Amino acid sequence: MLKKFLKIVVVVLVLLGIGAGYLYSRLHNDIENILQAHDNWRSEVLEFPLLFAGDLEYVGEEHIRFAPGWGETNSEDYFSYVFVWVLEEDPKINERTLENIMNIYFDGLMNTGAITNFKFFKDIPKTKSSMQKMRDYRYQGSIKLYDEFFAKDMITLNANIQYQYCNDGGKHLIWFYLSPQERVHRIWDELREVRLNMSCN
């Protein structure tokens, strides 16, 4: 009986090791971030399909820049960041598709956060997004989500989202500017200062 139990433990550890190796390789790629920001803004690049949101069936990359206090709940920069999706095909976004995208994205992210915290059966509240079209290719809204990583509570992010077609390379870009701060706060000026370090006519 003990030998059988030990075999199961070994198999589980091997599978966890394989999974951890795959996760590390996906999260630590050598893709250069196309977003230019201050040196103290953390950089990350992910590839689609996103590990935490596989239902988003896009082909491309996610380039992210995090404000310095992104992970600190008592910081004015808390959960303030910019990311851009560089996609191969036109995502044909509208208010409803953006709401669905954000719900899938943050539900997946926070459930993955619970798993990494070894809370395998934690019931994470569902994300609720509301978007409004402001003018062509520009949207504003809010995202109510559960922050499993830092606050361990519900938070509301204000969101500015815009679509851009990049002739150089024929890429489709969706910009996401997110922060719980009101849009008059100085962090929004800093978010808008994040630029592409590539040509996109």
Backbone torsions as a table, in degrees:
resi	resn	phi	psi	omega
1	MET	NA	-42.9	179.9
2	LEU	-64.2	-41.2	179.0
3	LYS	-62.2	-41.3	179.3
4	LYS	-63.1	-42.4	179.0
5	PHE	-63.0	-41.9	-179.7
6	LEU	-65.5	-37.6	176.8
7	LYS	-62.0	-42.5	178.8
8	ILE	-62.4	-43.2	178.9
9	VAL	-60.7	-43.7	180.0
10	VAL	-63.0	-45.0	179.3
11	VAL	-60.3	-44.9	179.7
12	VAL	-61.6	-43.2	179.7
13	LEU	-64.6	-39.4	177.7
14	VAL	-63.6	-45.3	179.5
15	LEU	-63.1	-40.5	177.2
16	LEU	-63.7	-38.7	178.5
17	GLY	-64.5	-43.4	177.9
18	ILE	-62.5	-45.4	-179.9
19	GLY	-62.9	-41.0	179.4
20	ALA	-65.6	-38.9	177.9
21	GLY	-64.1	-41.9	178.5
22	TYR	-64.8	-44.0	-179.9
23	LEU	-61.5	-43.3	179.8
24	TYR	-62.0	-43.3	-178.1
25	SER	-65.7	-34.0	179.1
26	ARG	-73.2	-34.6	-176.5
27	LEU	-88.7	-15.4	-177.7
28	HIS	-121.7	65.1	177.3
29	ASN	-90.4	174.9	-178.6
30	ASP	-107.9	26.0	178.7
31	ILE	-75.2	129.4	-180.0
32	GLU	-73.6	133.4	178.9
33	ASN	-73.4	127.4	-178.9
34	ILE	-86.1	-1.4	179.1
35	LEU	-94.9	126.4	-179.9
36	GLN	-99.2	126.1	179.5
37	ALA	-148.1	178.6	177.4
38	HIS	-61.3	153.3	-175.7
39	ASP	-59.9	-26.9	-178.5
40	ASN	-86.9	6.5	173.4
41	TRP	-92.0	114.8	-176.8
42	ARG	-61.6	144.5	-176.0
43	SER	-115.2	142.5	176.2
44	GLU	-153.1	144.0	175.8
45	VAL	-131.2	128.9	178.4
46	LEU	-119.7	155.9	177.4
47	GLU	-110.3	144.2	171.3
48	PHE	-79.7	144.9	-0.4
49	PRO	-71.6	137.6	179.4
50	LEU	-66.7	136.7	-176.9
51	LEU	-58.5	-34.9	-175.2
52	PHE	-96.0	-5.7	-177.3
53	ALA	-145.0	60.5	-176.9
54	GLY	-64.9	-17.8	179.1
55	ASP	-72.0	-13.2	175.1
56	LEU	-83.1	97.4	-169.4
57	GLU	-88.4	67.6	177.3
58	TYR	-112.3	162.3	172.7
59	VAL	-117.4	121.8	-179.0
60	GLY	157.0	-150.7	-174.6
61	GLU	-138.3	157.0	172.0
62	GLU	-118.0	121.2	179.1
63	HIS	-109.0	128.1	-170.1
64	ILE	-128.0	141.4	168.5
65	ARG	-130.6	123.7	-176.8
66	PHE	-100.4	132.4	173.6
67	ALA	-60.2	153.0	-173.1
68	PRO	-54.9	-36.3	-177.7
69	GLY	-98.5	23.8	-174.1
70	TRP	-53.7	-41.4	-175.4
71	GLY	-95.8	13.5	-177.7
72	GLU	-114.9	113.7	-173.6
73	THR	-64.9	-22.8	-179.8
74	ASN	-94.7	7.1	179.8
75	SER	-93.7	147.9	175.2
76	GLU	-67.6	-18.5	179.7
77	ASP	-90.7	-0.8	-174.0
78	TYR	-49.2	129.0	178.0
79	PHE	52.0	32.4	177.3
80	SER	-106.1	120.7	-177.9
81	TYR	-161.1	166.8	178.9
82	VAL	-123.9	135.4	167.6
83	PHE	-141.1	151.3	179.6
84	VAL	-127.4	134.0	173.9
85	TRP	-94.0	126.9	176.3
86	VAL	-106.5	105.8	-169.3
87	LEU	-114.2	150.3	-179.1
88	GLU	-76.8	-32.2	-176.7
89	GLU	-120.8	155.7	178.7
90	ASP	-63.2	119.3	-178.5
91	PRO	-76.7	-11.2	177.1
92	LYS	49.6	59.8	-175.5
93	ILE	-81.0	152.5	168.4
94	ASN	-148.9	-173.8	-176.4
95	GLU	-58.0	-46.5	-175.3
96	ARG	-68.9	-41.2	-179.8
97	THR	-66.0	-36.3	178.2
98	LEU	-66.5	-40.0	176.5
99	GLU	-60.6	-44.5	179.6
100	ASN	-64.6	-42.3	179.0
101	ILE	-58.9	-48.3	-177.7
102	MET	-67.6	-36.0	177.9
103	ASN	-64.2	-46.5	178.5
104	ILE	-63.2	-44.0	-176.2
105	TYR	-60.5	-52.8	-174.4
106	PHE	-79.7	-30.4	172.9
107	ASP	-61.5	-44.8	179.5
108	GLY	-65.7	-42.4	-178.5
109	LEU	-62.9	-45.7	-176.3
110	MET	-74.6	-33.7	174.3
111	ASN	-67.1	-36.1	174.6
112	THR	-65.5	-38.0	176.3
113	GLY	-60.5	-40.3	178.4
114	ALA	-63.5	-40.7	179.9
115	ILE	-65.4	-43.6	179.8
116	THR	-66.5	-21.8	175.0
117	ASN	-90.8	10.3	179.2
118	PHE	62.1	28.7	175.2
119	LYS	-106.8	71.9	-168.9
120	PHE	-66.1	-25.7	-174.9
121	PHE	-114.2	16.9	-179.8
122	LYS	-69.3	134.6	-179.8
123	ASP	-90.4	99.1	-178.5
124	ILE	-82.2	126.6	177.3
125	PRO	-58.5	143.9	-178.2
126	LYS	-69.8	145.1	175.2
127	THR	-75.0	140.6	177.0
128	LYS	-127.9	114.6	-177.4
129	SER	-111.0	147.9	176.5
130	SER	-136.6	122.5	-177.0
131	MET	-123.9	149.5	178.4
132	GLN	-136.0	136.5	177.8
133	LYS	-79.4	126.9	-179.6
134	MET	-92.2	-48.1	174.1
135	ARG	-161.3	-176.4	-175.0
136	ASP	-51.6	124.2	173.5
137	TYR	68.6	10.6	179.7
138	ARG	-127.7	135.7	-176.1
139	TYR	-137.0	151.1	172.6
140	GLN	-131.2	154.6	177.9
141	GLY	179.9	-164.0	179.3
142	SER	-138.8	153.2	-179.0
143	ILE	-130.9	113.3	177.2
144	LYS	-96.8	118.7	-173.2
145	LEU	-143.5	164.8	176.0
146	TYR	-96.3	122.6	178.7
147	ASP	-88.9	97.9	-179.9
148	GLU	-76.9	-21.8	-173.0
149	PHE	-82.0	-41.3	-170.1
150	PHE	-124.6	-62.4	-173.2
151	ALA	-76.0	-26.1	-174.4
152	LYS	54.9	41.3	-176.6
153	ASP	-159.8	171.3	176.4
154	MET	-73.1	139.1	173.7
155	ILE	-134.7	162.5	176.0
156	THR	-123.4	122.1	176.5
157	LEU	-97.7	134.0	166.3
158	ASN	-82.0	142.9	-174.2
159	ALA	-132.0	131.9	166.5
160	ASN	-115.8	127.3	-175.7
161	ILE	-132.1	138.3	177.4
162	GLN	-145.4	150.4	179.0
163	TYR	-103.0	143.6	178.1
164	GLN	-144.3	133.7	174.0
165	TYR	-97.5	130.8	-178.3
166	CYS	-105.3	107.1	-178.7
167	ASN	-61.4	-38.3	179.1
168	ASP	-70.6	101.3	-179.0
169	GLY	96.9	-8.5	177.2
170	GLY	63.2	39.3	-178.3
171	LYS	-97.3	151.8	175.9
172	HIS	-107.5	123.5	-175.9
173	LEU	-111.8	134.2	169.3
174	ILE	-119.0	120.1	179.3
175	TRP	-94.4	135.1	176.5
176	PHE	-123.5	119.1	174.4
177	TYR	-112.6	120.3	-172.1
178	LEU	-132.6	137.9	174.4
179	SER	-166.3	145.4	173.3
180	PRO	-75.5	-11.1	179.7
181	GLN	-73.9	150.4	174.2
182	GLU	-63.8	155.6	-171.7
183	ARG	-70.9	-5.6	175.0
184	VAL	-88.5	-7.7	-178.4
185	HIS	-71.1	149.4	-177.0
186	ARG	-60.3	-23.0	-177.6
187	ILE	-61.6	-28.8	-179.4
188	TRP	-68.2	-34.2	174.1
189	ASP	-63.7	-39.3	179.5
190	GLU	-69.3	-37.3	177.0
191	LEU	-62.7	-41.1	-178.4
192	ARG	-72.2	-15.4	177.5
193	GLU	-76.5	-14.7	177.9
194	VAL	-67.3	127.7	-173.4
195	ARG	-127.1	163.1	171.0
196	LEU	-77.0	137.5	173.5
197	ASN	-101.5	39.3	177.1
198	MET	-145.8	159.6	177.4
199	SER	-77.4	135.5	-179.3
200	CYS	-148.1	76.4	-177.4
201	ASN	-82.6	NA	NA
